[in-house]
Amino acid sequence: MSHDPHAHGAHEVEVPHGSMRDYVIGFVLSVILTAIPFWLVMTRPLSNAATAAAIMAFAVVQIIVHMIYFLHLKPKAEGGWTMTALLFTIIVVGIMLSGSLWVMYHLNANMMPLHDPSQLP
């Protein structure tokens, strides 16, 4: 007995495909979102803190551009499950990063300073 995927009642999975227009738009946006932070670092028109904040903002926007134009993650794709899985992943990664930073900060803040290495046992 062979399994025919086109038989009546078989479930088909809709795979989102992008058009050439979508890929070109994504590529152009990615180049722009890379060139602007590069320019900010090379010319230093802003303070270091403002430059770092701008680079992080451009990075977030670029992640969104990649998800939409290259990974085709849209709320309607696969009945919304792709977006749900993405949101769950972002939440878990956020919890892990913030928890790790919190633990490392408190370990550093609560460590006793050792000023004289000769006092080591």
NORCOR-V747810 format. One record per run of one state. SS is the DSSP state (2 for helix, 1 for strand, 0 for the rest). FROM is the first residue (numbers start at 1). LEN is the number of residues. If there is no record, write none. Layout:
# NORCOR-V747810
ss->SS from->FROM len->LEN
ss->SS from->FROM len->LEN
This chain:
# NORCOR-V747810
ss->0 from->1 len->19
ss->2 from->20 len->24
ss->0 from->44 len->4
ss->2 from->48 len->22
ss->0 from->70 len->7
ss->2 from->77 len->34
ss->0 from->111 len->6
ss->2 from->117 len->3
ss->0 from->120 len->2
